[in-house]
Structures are given as C-alpha cells and as structure tokens.
Amino acid sequence: MFRCILCAFDTELDDAVVANKSGRCICLRCYLRETGGAKTMEQRLRRELTATLDMLEMT
C-alpha cells in the first residue's frame, strides 16, 4: 500500500503512477487531475449511478 503525496489517501500499487521505495506515490487520480487528463462524468450519468448505488444500499 502506498500513500499519495498530493491527496494523502492510501493507494494500491496498480493505481500508483509514480511510486518510490519509501511507500509514497502520486495516485492515478491526482496525476490525471494535475496533467489535465481527467475526464468529468456527465450529470445524467452521475445521477443514474447515484440512484443505482442508493438502491443497492437499501437491499
């Protein structure tokens, strides 16, 4: 497990873009955000996903 130096969240090795031996890294989410490669989710899709997850929590 690595810890992202930008967001400070724990990150799995396969989600670490830049990692070093000390256990610190830059996670994929921060890397994409900082390099301008992040894609936003459409509002319609976000609403549908939220509704689906809410339904799953109820069951």
PQR file of N, CA, C, O and H, with PARSE charges and radii, in Angstrom:
ATOM      1  N   MET A   1       0.851  -1.171   0.000 -0.4000 1.5000
ATOM      2  CA  MET A   1       0.000   0.000   0.000 -0.0000 2.0000
ATOM      3  C   MET A   1       0.898   1.236   0.000  0.5500 1.7000
ATOM      4  O   MET A   1       1.882   1.307   0.736 -0.5500 1.4000
ATOM      5  N   PHE A   2       0.545   2.191  -0.827 -0.4000 1.5000
ATOM      6  CA  PHE A   2       1.279   3.449  -0.931 -0.0000 2.0000
ATOM      7  C   PHE A   2       0.387   4.588  -0.454  0.5500 1.7000
ATOM      8  O   PHE A   2      -0.832   4.434  -0.379 -0.5500 1.4000
ATOM      9  H   PHE A   2      -0.254   2.133  -1.425  0.4000 1.0000
ATOM     10  N   ARG A   3       0.986   5.722  -0.133 -0.4000 1.5000
ATOM     11  CA  ARG A   3       0.221   6.912   0.242 -0.0000 2.0000
ATOM     12  C   ARG A   3       0.560   8.018  -0.743  0.5500 1.7000
ATOM     13  O   ARG A   3       1.726   8.353  -0.950 -0.5500 1.4000
ATOM     14  H   ARG A   3       1.976   5.847  -0.193  0.4000 1.0000
ATOM     15  N   CYS A   4      -0.492   8.584  -1.351 -0.4000 1.5000
ATOM     16  CA  CYS A   4      -0.312   9.650  -2.334 -0.0000 2.0000
ATOM     17  C   CYS A   4       0.192  10.917  -1.637  0.5500 1.7000
ATOM     18  O   CYS A   4      -0.339  11.320  -0.602 -0.5500 1.4000
ATOM     19  H   CYS A   4      -1.440   8.311  -1.183  0.4000 1.0000
ATOM     20  N   ILE A   5       1.212  11.534  -2.213 -0.4000 1.5000
ATOM     21  CA  ILE A   5       1.769  12.747  -1.601 -0.0000 2.0000
ATOM     22  C   ILE A   5       0.913  13.980  -1.883  0.5500 1.7000
ATOM     23  O   ILE A   5       1.106  15.018  -1.250 -0.5500 1.4000
ATOM     24  H   ILE A   5       1.643  11.207  -3.054  0.4000 1.0000
ATOM     25  N   LEU A   6      -0.028  13.883  -2.821 -0.4000 1.5000
ATOM     26  CA  LEU A   6      -0.890  15.031  -3.131 -0.0000 2.0000
ATOM     27  C   LEU A   6      -2.205  14.994  -2.360  0.5500 1.7000
ATOM     28  O   LEU A   6      -2.608  16.002  -1.779 -0.5500 1.4000
ATOM     29  H   LEU A   6      -0.185  13.040  -3.335  0.4000 1.0000
ATOM     30  N   CYS A   7      -2.881  13.839  -2.348 -0.4000 1.5000
ATOM     31  CA  CYS A   7      -4.184  13.763  -1.678 -0.0000 2.0000
ATOM     32  C   CYS A   7      -4.118  13.046  -0.328  0.5500 1.7000
ATOM     33  O   CYS A   7      -5.074  13.106   0.445 -0.5500 1.4000
ATOM     34  H   CYS A   7      -2.553  13.020  -2.820  0.4000 1.0000
ATOM     35  N   ALA A   8      -3.007  12.371  -0.035 -0.4000 1.5000
ATOM     36  CA  ALA A   8      -2.767  11.665   1.231 -0.0000 2.0000
ATOM     37  C   ALA A   8      -3.662  10.449   1.443  0.5500 1.7000
ATOM     38  O   ALA A   8      -3.771   9.962   2.568 -0.5500 1.4000
ATOM     39  H   ALA A   8      -2.231  12.323  -0.663  0.4000 1.0000
ATOM     40  N   PHE A   9      -4.305   9.948   0.389 -0.4000 1.5000
ATOM     41  CA  PHE A   9      -5.090   8.722   0.506 -0.0000 2.0000
ATOM     42  C   PHE A   9      -4.201   7.516   0.264  0.5500 1.7000
ATOM     43  O   PHE A   9      -3.231   7.592  -0.491 -0.5500 1.4000
ATOM     44  H   PHE A   9      -4.216  10.344  -0.525  0.4000 1.0000
ATOM     45  N   ASP A  10      -4.534   6.399   0.908 -0.4000 1.5000
ATOM     46  CA  ASP A  10      -3.833   5.151   0.634 -0.0000 2.0000
ATOM     47  C   ASP A  10      -4.173   4.693  -0.772  0.5500 1.7000
ATOM     48  O   ASP A  10      -5.312   4.824  -1.219 -0.5500 1.4000
ATOM     49  H   ASP A  10      -5.321   6.338   1.522  0.4000 1.0000
ATOM     50  N   THR A  11      -3.175   4.152  -1.468 -0.4000 1.5000
ATOM     51  CA  THR A  11      -3.324   3.794  -2.874 -0.0000 2.0000
ATOM     52  C   THR A  11      -2.715   2.425  -3.120  0.5500 1.7000
ATOM     53  O   THR A  11      -1.616   2.135  -2.647 -0.5500 1.4000
ATOM     54  H   THR A  11      -2.250   4.045  -1.104  0.4000 1.0000
ATOM     55  N   GLU A  12      -3.423   1.588  -3.856 -0.4000 1.5000
ATOM     56  CA  GLU A  12      -2.887   0.290  -4.259 -0.0000 2.0000
ATOM     57  C   GLU A  12      -1.784   0.502  -5.284  0.5500 1.7000
ATOM     58  O   GLU A  12      -1.748   1.535  -5.954 -0.5500 1.4000
ATOM     59  H   GLU A  12      -4.316   1.824  -4.240  0.4000 1.0000
ATOM     60  N   LEU A  13      -0.898  -0.452  -5.409 -0.4000 1.5000
ATOM     61  CA  LEU A  13       0.225  -0.334  -6.331 -0.0000 2.0000
ATOM     62  C   LEU A  13      -0.233  -0.122  -7.769  0.5500 1.7000
ATOM     63  O   LEU A  13       0.384   0.650  -8.502 -0.5500 1.4000
ATOM     64  H   LEU A  13      -0.927  -1.291  -4.864  0.4000 1.0000
ATOM     65  N   ASP A  14      -1.312  -0.798  -8.189 -0.4000 1.5000
ATOM     66  CA  ASP A  14      -1.756  -0.650  -9.580 -0.0000 2.0000
ATOM     67  C   ASP A  14      -2.406   0.699  -9.862  0.5500 1.7000
ATOM     68  O   ASP A  14      -2.646   1.024 -11.025 -0.5500 1.4000
ATOM     69  H   ASP A  14      -1.814  -1.425  -7.593  0.4000 1.0000
ATOM     70  N   ASP A  15      -2.700   1.497  -8.834 -0.4000 1.5000
ATOM     71  CA  ASP A  15      -3.237   2.850  -9.022 -0.0000 2.0000
ATOM     72  C   ASP A  15      -2.183   3.926  -8.777  0.5500 1.7000
ATOM     73  O   ASP A  15      -2.492   5.117  -8.810 -0.5500 1.4000
ATOM     74  H   ASP A  15      -2.506   1.233  -7.889  0.4000 1.0000
ATOM     75  N   ALA A  16      -0.948   3.513  -8.533 -0.4000 1.5000
ATOM     76  CA  ALA A  16       0.140   4.462  -8.296 -0.0000 2.0000
ATOM     77  C   ALA A  16       0.873   4.712  -9.607  0.5500 1.7000
ATOM     78  O   ALA A  16       1.413   3.783 -10.207 -0.5500 1.4000
ATOM     79  H   ALA A  16      -0.697   2.546  -8.507  0.4000 1.0000
ATOM     80  N   VAL A  17       0.892   5.964 -10.049 -0.4000 1.5000
ATOM     81  CA  VAL A  17       1.569   6.309 -11.297 -0.0000 2.0000
ATOM     82  C   VAL A  17       3.061   6.465 -11.050  0.5500 1.7000
ATOM     83  O   VAL A  17       3.877   5.895 -11.775 -0.5500 1.4000
ATOM     84  H   VAL A  17       0.453   6.718  -9.561  0.4000 1.0000
ATOM     85  N   VAL A  18       3.415   7.223 -10.043 -0.4000 1.5000
ATOM     86  CA  VAL A  18       4.812   7.443  -9.677 -0.0000 2.0000
ATOM     87  C   VAL A  18       4.966   6.933  -8.250  0.5500 1.7000
ATOM     88  O   VAL A  18       4.356   7.479  -7.331 -0.5500 1.4000
ATOM     89  H   VAL A  18       2.752   7.686  -9.454  0.4000 1.0000
ATOM     90  N   ALA A  19       5.772   5.896  -8.050 -0.4000 1.5000
ATOM     91  CA  ALA A  19       5.940   5.320  -6.715 -0.0000 2.0000
ATOM     92  C   ALA A  19       7.426   5.201  -6.389  0.5500 1.7000
ATOM     93  O   ALA A  19       8.264   5.060  -7.280 -0.5500 1.4000
ATOM     94  H   ALA A  19       6.268   5.452  -8.796  0.4000 1.0000
ATOM     95  N   ASN A  20       7.736   5.260  -5.090 -0.4000 1.5000
ATOM     96  CA  ASN A  20       9.124   5.052  -4.677 -0.0000 2.0000
ATOM     97  C   ASN A  20       9.176   4.043  -3.539  0.5500 1.7000
ATOM     98  O   ASN A  20       8.137   3.604  -3.047 -0.5500 1.4000
ATOM     99  H   ASN A  20       7.056   5.375  -4.366  0.4000 1.0000
ATOM    100  N   LYS A  21      10.367   3.678  -3.126 -0.4000 1.5000
ATOM    101  CA  LYS A  21      10.555   2.627  -2.124 -0.0000 2.0000
ATOM    102  C   LYS A  21      10.069   3.026  -0.739  0.5500 1.7000
ATOM    103  O   LYS A  21       9.822   2.155   0.095 -0.5500 1.4000
ATOM    104  H   LYS A  21      11.211   4.034  -3.526  0.4000 1.0000
ATOM    105  N   SER A  22       9.930   4.302  -0.478 -0.4000 1.5000
ATOM    106  CA  SER A  22       9.509   4.750   0.853 -0.0000 2.0000
ATOM    107  C   SER A  22       8.004   4.610   1.077  0.5500 1.7000
ATOM    108  O   SER A  22       7.517   4.899   2.170 -0.5500 1.4000
ATOM    109  H   SER A  22      10.131   5.009  -1.155  0.4000 1.0000
ATOM    110  N   GLY A  23       7.258   4.170   0.057 -0.4000 1.5000
ATOM    111  CA  GLY A  23       5.818   3.998   0.200 -0.0000 2.0000
ATOM    112  C   GLY A  23       5.013   5.214  -0.200  0.5500 1.7000
ATOM    113  O   GLY A  23       3.796   5.246  -0.020 -0.5500 1.4000
ATOM    114  H   GLY A  23       7.654   3.935  -0.831  0.4000 1.0000
ATOM    115  N   ARG A  24       5.679   6.205  -0.737 -0.4000 1.5000
ATOM    116  CA  ARG A  24       4.974   7.404  -1.204 -0.0000 2.0000
ATOM    117  C   ARG A  24       4.778   7.308  -2.704  0.5500 1.7000
ATOM    118  O   ARG A  24       5.558   6.656  -3.398 -0.5500 1.4000
ATOM    119  H   ARG A  24       6.668   6.179  -0.884  0.4000 1.0000
ATOM    120  N   CYS A  25       3.734   7.959  -3.208 -0.4000 1.5000
ATOM    121  CA  CYS A  25       3.447   7.888  -4.639 -0.0000 2.0000
ATOM    122  C   CYS A  25       2.609   9.092  -5.062  0.5500 1.7000
ATOM    123  O   CYS A  25       2.261   9.943  -4.245 -0.5500 1.4000
ATOM    124  H   CYS A  25       3.100   8.488  -2.645  0.4000 1.0000
ATOM    125  N   ILE A  26       2.301   9.143  -6.328 -0.4000 1.5000
ATOM    126  CA  ILE A  26       1.271  10.021  -6.872 -0.0000 2.0000
ATOM    127  C   ILE A  26       0.234   9.083  -7.469  0.5500 1.7000
ATOM    128  O   ILE A  26       0.546   8.284  -8.352 -0.5500 1.4000
ATOM    129  H   ILE A  26       2.585   8.451  -6.992  0.4000 1.0000
ATOM    130  N   CYS A  27      -0.992   9.179  -6.989 -0.4000 1.5000
ATOM    131  CA  CYS A  27      -2.030   8.262  -7.452 -0.0000 2.0000
ATOM    132  C   CYS A  27      -2.525   8.673  -8.843  0.5500 1.7000
ATOM    133  O   CYS A  27      -2.314   9.799  -9.293 -0.5500 1.4000
ATOM    134  H   CYS A  27      -1.246   9.827  -6.271  0.4000 1.0000
ATOM    135  N   LEU A  28      -3.176   7.743  -9.490 -0.4000 1.5000
ATOM    136  CA  LEU A  28      -3.662   7.965 -10.844 -0.0000 2.0000
ATOM    137  C   LEU A  28      -4.628   9.140 -10.909  0.5500 1.7000
ATOM    138  O   LEU A  28      -4.571   9.938 -11.844 -0.5500 1.4000
ATOM    139  H   LEU A  28      -3.347   6.828  -9.124  0.4000 1.0000
ATOM    140  N   ARG A  29      -5.507   9.252  -9.933 -0.4000 1.5000
ATOM    141  CA  ARG A  29      -6.488  10.344  -9.940 -0.0000 2.0000
ATOM    142  C   ARG A  29      -5.805  11.710  -9.863  0.5500 1.7000
ATOM    143  O   ARG A  29      -6.142  12.619 -10.621 -0.5500 1.4000
ATOM    144  H   ARG A  29      -5.554   8.603  -9.173  0.4000 1.0000
ATOM    145  N   CYS A  30      -4.850  11.852  -8.953 -0.4000 1.5000
ATOM    146  CA  CYS A  30      -4.126  13.127  -8.826 -0.0000 2.0000
ATOM    147  C   CYS A  30      -3.293  13.402 -10.065  0.5500 1.7000
ATOM    148  O   CYS A  30      -3.226  14.540 -10.531 -0.5500 1.4000
ATOM    149  H   CYS A  30      -4.576  11.113  -8.337  0.4000 1.0000
ATOM    150  N   TYR A  31      -2.659  12.371 -10.600 -0.4000 1.5000
ATOM    151  CA  TYR A  31      -1.833  12.539 -11.795 -0.0000 2.0000
ATOM    152  C   TYR A  31      -2.672  13.065 -12.959  0.5500 1.7000
ATOM    153  O   TYR A  31      -2.272  14.008 -13.641 -0.5500 1.4000
ATOM    154  H   TYR A  31      -2.714  11.447 -10.221  0.4000 1.0000
ATOM    155  N   LEU A  32      -3.844  12.451 -13.184 -0.4000 1.5000
ATOM    156  CA  LEU A  32      -4.708  12.894 -14.282 -0.0000 2.0000
ATOM    157  C   LEU A  32      -5.223  14.307 -14.047  0.5500 1.7000
ATOM    158  O   LEU A  32      -5.305  15.103 -14.982 -0.5500 1.4000
ATOM    159  H   LEU A  32      -4.169  11.685 -12.630  0.4000 1.0000
ATOM    160  N   ARG A  33      -5.570  14.621 -12.804 -0.4000 1.5000
ATOM    161  CA  ARG A  33      -6.054  15.966 -12.483 -0.0000 2.0000
ATOM    162  C   ARG A  33      -4.958  17.002 -12.728  0.5500 1.7000
ATOM    163  O   ARG A  33      -5.219  18.045 -13.327 -0.5500 1.4000
ATOM    164  H   ARG A  33      -5.503  13.974 -12.044  0.4000 1.0000
ATOM    165  N   GLU A  34      -3.749  16.730 -12.278 -0.4000 1.5000
ATOM    166  CA  GLU A  34      -2.646  17.691 -12.394 -0.0000 2.0000
ATOM    167  C   GLU A  34      -2.148  17.849 -13.823  0.5500 1.7000
ATOM    168  O   GLU A  34      -1.660  18.920 -14.184 -0.5500 1.4000
ATOM    169  H   GLU A  34      -3.536  15.883 -11.791  0.4000 1.0000
ATOM    170  N   THR A  35      -2.260  16.808 -14.647 -0.4000 1.5000
ATOM    171  CA  THR A  35      -1.775  16.885 -16.027 -0.0000 2.0000
ATOM    172  C   THR A  35      -2.873  17.269 -17.011  0.5500 1.7000
ATOM    173  O   THR A  35      -2.618  17.370 -18.211 -0.5500 1.4000
ATOM    174  H   THR A  35      -2.657  15.938 -14.354  0.4000 1.0000
ATOM    175  N   GLY A  36      -4.099  17.485 -16.514 -0.4000 1.5000
ATOM    176  CA  GLY A  36      -5.196  17.893 -17.384 -0.0000 2.0000
ATOM    177  C   GLY A  36      -5.843  16.749 -18.141  0.5500 1.7000
ATOM    178  O   GLY A  36      -6.591  16.988 -19.090 -0.5500 1.4000
ATOM    179  H   GLY A  36      -4.306  17.403 -15.539  0.4000 1.0000
ATOM    180  N   GLY A  37      -5.578  15.529 -17.752 -0.4000 1.5000
ATOM    181  CA  GLY A  37      -6.131  14.372 -18.447 -0.0000 2.0000
ATOM    182  C   GLY A  37      -7.405  13.827 -17.832  0.5500 1.7000
ATOM    183  O   GLY A  37      -7.978  12.867 -18.350 -0.5500 1.4000
ATOM    184  H   GLY A  37      -4.970  15.336 -16.981  0.4000 1.0000
ATOM    185  N   ALA A  38      -7.858  14.420 -16.739 -0.4000 1.5000
ATOM    186  CA  ALA A  38      -9.061  13.922 -16.069 -0.0000 2.0000
ATOM    187  C   ALA A  38     -10.300  14.226 -16.902  0.5500 1.7000
ATOM    188  O   ALA A  38     -10.424  15.302 -17.486 -0.5500 1.4000
ATOM    189  H   ALA A  38      -7.393  15.199 -16.319  0.4000 1.0000
ATOM    190  N   LYS A  39     -11.205  13.266 -16.947 -0.4000 1.5000
ATOM    191  CA  LYS A  39     -12.463  13.444 -17.670 -0.0000 2.0000
ATOM    192  C   LYS A  39     -13.594  13.497 -16.655  0.5500 1.7000
ATOM    193  O   LYS A  39     -13.642  12.693 -15.724 -0.5500 1.4000
ATOM    194  H   LYS A  39     -11.103  12.391 -16.473  0.4000 1.0000
ATOM    195  N   THR A  40     -14.488  14.434 -16.837 -0.4000 1.5000
ATOM    196  CA  THR A  40     -15.613  14.559 -15.917 -0.0000 2.0000
ATOM    197  C   THR A  40     -16.764  13.669 -16.373  0.5500 1.7000
ATOM    198  O   THR A  40     -16.908  13.361 -17.557 -0.5500 1.4000
ATOM    199  H   THR A  40     -14.449  15.087 -17.593  0.4000 1.0000
ATOM    200  N   MET A  41     -17.568  13.270 -15.414 -0.4000 1.5000
ATOM    201  CA  MET A  41     -18.720  12.430 -15.703 -0.0000 2.0000
ATOM    202  C   MET A  41     -19.920  13.324 -16.007  0.5500 1.7000
ATOM    203  O   MET A  41     -20.133  14.333 -15.335 -0.5500 1.4000
ATOM    204  H   MET A  41     -17.452  13.520 -14.452  0.4000 1.0000
ATOM    205  N   GLU A  42     -20.697  12.954 -17.016 -0.4000 1.5000
ATOM    206  CA  GLU A  42     -21.897  13.722 -17.351 -0.0000 2.0000
ATOM    207  C   GLU A  42     -22.857  13.707 -16.167  0.5500 1.7000
ATOM    208  O   GLU A  42     -22.929  12.722 -15.433 -0.5500 1.4000
ATOM    209  H   GLU A  42     -20.524  12.134 -17.562  0.4000 1.0000
ATOM    210  N   GLN A  43     -23.591  14.795 -15.985 -0.4000 1.5000
ATOM    211  CA  GLN A  43     -24.536  14.897 -14.868 -0.0000 2.0000
ATOM    212  C   GLN A  43     -25.597  13.802 -14.925  0.5500 1.7000
ATOM    213  O   GLN A  43     -25.974  13.249 -13.892 -0.5500 1.4000
ATOM    214  H   GLN A  43     -23.533  15.596 -16.582  0.4000 1.0000
ATOM    215  N   ARG A  44     -26.077  13.489 -16.121 -0.4000 1.5000
ATOM    216  CA  ARG A  44     -27.102  12.450 -16.261 -0.0000 2.0000
ATOM    217  C   ARG A  44     -26.568  11.110 -15.776  0.5500 1.7000
ATOM    218  O   ARG A  44     -27.246  10.400 -15.033 -0.5500 1.4000
ATOM    219  H   ARG A  44     -25.770  13.939 -16.960  0.4000 1.0000
ATOM    220  N   LEU A  45     -25.364  10.766 -16.192 -0.4000 1.5000
ATOM    221  CA  LEU A  45     -24.759   9.505 -15.782 -0.0000 2.0000
ATOM    222  C   LEU A  45     -24.485   9.490 -14.286  0.5500 1.7000
ATOM    223  O   LEU A  45     -24.668   8.465 -13.629 -0.5500 1.4000
ATOM    224  H   LEU A  45     -24.813  11.343 -16.795  0.4000 1.0000
ATOM    225  N   ARG A  46     -24.046  10.623 -13.746 -0.4000 1.5000
ATOM    226  CA  ARG A  46     -23.795  10.715 -12.304 -0.0000 2.0000
ATOM    227  C   ARG A  46     -25.079  10.479 -11.510  0.5500 1.7000
ATOM    228  O   ARG A  46     -25.066   9.774 -10.501 -0.5500 1.4000
ATOM    229  H   ARG A  46     -23.897  11.456 -14.279  0.4000 1.0000
ATOM    230  N   ARG A  47     -26.198  11.073 -11.969 -0.4000 1.5000
ATOM    231  CA  ARG A  47     -27.484  10.873 -11.286 -0.0000 2.0000
ATOM    232  C   ARG A  47     -27.906   9.412 -11.347  0.5500 1.7000
ATOM    233  O   ARG A  47     -28.360   8.858 -10.346 -0.5500 1.4000
ATOM    234  H   ARG A  47     -26.209  11.645 -12.789  0.4000 1.0000
ATOM    235  N   GLU A  48     -27.760   8.779 -12.517 -0.4000 1.5000
ATOM    236  CA  GLU A  48     -28.134   7.370 -12.663 -0.0000 2.0000
ATOM    237  C   GLU A  48     -27.278   6.479 -11.769  0.5500 1.7000
ATOM    238  O   GLU A  48     -27.790   5.557 -11.135 -0.5500 1.4000
ATOM    239  H   GLU A  48     -27.391   9.229 -13.330  0.4000 1.0000
ATOM    240  N   LEU A  49     -25.991   6.750 -11.717 -0.4000 1.5000
ATOM    241  CA  LEU A  49     -25.090   5.963 -10.880 -0.0000 2.0000
ATOM    242  C   LEU A  49     -25.439   6.126  -9.406  0.5500 1.7000
ATOM    243  O   LEU A  49     -25.474   5.145  -8.663 -0.5500 1.4000
ATOM    244  H   LEU A  49     -25.575   7.499 -12.232  0.4000 1.0000
ATOM    245  N   THR A  50     -25.694   7.346  -8.985 -0.4000 1.5000
ATOM    246  CA  THR A  50     -26.064   7.602  -7.596 -0.0000 2.0000
ATOM    247  C   THR A  50     -27.361   6.889  -7.239  0.5500 1.7000
ATOM    248  O   THR A  50     -27.467   6.299  -6.164 -0.5500 1.4000
ATOM    249  H   THR A  50     -25.666   8.143  -9.588  0.4000 1.0000
ATOM    250  N   ALA A  51     -28.345   6.939  -8.127 -0.4000 1.5000
ATOM    251  CA  ALA A  51     -29.622   6.268  -7.877 -0.0000 2.0000
ATOM    252  C   ALA A  51     -29.429   4.759  -7.775  0.5500 1.7000
ATOM    253  O   ALA A  51     -30.024   4.117  -6.910 -0.5500 1.4000
ATOM    254  H   ALA A  51     -28.259   7.418  -9.001  0.4000 1.0000
ATOM    255  N   THR A  52     -28.612   4.195  -8.641 -0.4000 1.5000
ATOM    256  CA  THR A  52     -28.360   2.753  -8.617 -0.0000 2.0000
ATOM    257  C   THR A  52     -27.657   2.346  -7.332  0.5500 1.7000
ATOM    258  O   THR A  52     -28.027   1.348  -6.714 -0.5500 1.4000
ATOM    259  H   THR A  52     -28.129   4.717  -9.344  0.4000 1.0000
ATOM    260  N   LEU A  53     -26.652   3.101  -6.925 -0.4000 1.5000
ATOM    261  CA  LEU A  53     -25.942   2.786  -5.685 -0.0000 2.0000
ATOM    262  C   LEU A  53     -26.851   2.930  -4.471  0.5500 1.7000
ATOM    263  O   LEU A  53     -26.757   2.141  -3.531 -0.5500 1.4000
ATOM    264  H   LEU A  53     -26.350   3.912  -7.427  0.4000 1.0000
ATOM    265  N   ASP A  54     -27.728   3.927  -4.482 -0.4000 1.5000
ATOM    266  CA  ASP A  54     -28.681   4.095  -3.385 -0.0000 2.0000
ATOM    267  C   ASP A  54     -29.616   2.897  -3.296  0.5500 1.7000
ATOM    268  O   ASP A  54     -29.929   2.431  -2.201 -0.5500 1.4000
ATOM    269  H   ASP A  54     -27.805   4.568  -5.245  0.4000 1.0000
ATOM    270  N   MET A  55     -30.064   2.396  -4.452 -0.4000 1.5000
ATOM    271  CA  MET A  55     -30.945   1.223  -4.466 -0.0000 2.0000
ATOM    272  C   MET A  55     -30.216   0.001  -3.920  0.5500 1.7000
ATOM    273  O   MET A  55     -30.807  -0.796  -3.191 -0.5500 1.4000
ATOM    274  H   MET A  55     -29.809   2.775  -5.342  0.4000 1.0000
ATOM    275  N   LEU A  56     -28.956  -0.156  -4.259 -0.4000 1.5000
ATOM    276  CA  LEU A  56     -28.184  -1.300  -3.776 -0.0000 2.0000
ATOM    277  C   LEU A  56     -27.974  -1.237  -2.269  0.5500 1.7000
ATOM    278  O   LEU A  56     -27.952  -2.274  -1.606 -0.5500 1.4000
ATOM    279  H   LEU A  56     -28.475   0.491  -4.851  0.4000 1.0000
ATOM    280  N   GLU A  57     -27.821  -0.043  -1.723 -0.4000 1.5000
ATOM    281  CA  GLU A  57     -27.652   0.107  -0.280 -0.0000 2.0000
ATOM    282  C   GLU A  57     -28.918  -0.256   0.473  0.5500 1.7000
ATOM    283  O   GLU A  57     -28.849  -0.726   1.608 -0.5500 1.4000
ATOM    284  H   GLU A  57     -27.839   0.799  -2.262  0.4000 1.0000
ATOM    285  N   MET A  58     -30.071  -0.045  -0.140 -0.4000 1.5000
ATOM    286  CA  MET A  58     -31.344  -0.336   0.514 -0.0000 2.0000
ATOM    287  C   MET A  58     -31.582  -1.835   0.651  0.5500 1.7000
ATOM    288  O   MET A  58     -32.275  -2.273   1.570 -0.5500 1.4000
ATOM    289  H   MET A  58     -30.127   0.337  -1.063  0.4000 1.0000
ATOM    290  N   THR A  59     -31.019  -2.613  -0.246 -0.4000 1.5000
ATOM    291  CA  THR A  59     -31.284  -4.059  -0.213 -0.0000 2.0000
ATOM    292  C   THR A  59     -30.362  -4.786   0.707  0.5500 1.7000
ATOM    293  O   THR A  59     -30.461  -6.006   0.842 -0.5500 1.4000
ATOM    294  H   THR A  59     -30.456  -2.257  -0.992  0.4000 1.0000
TER
END
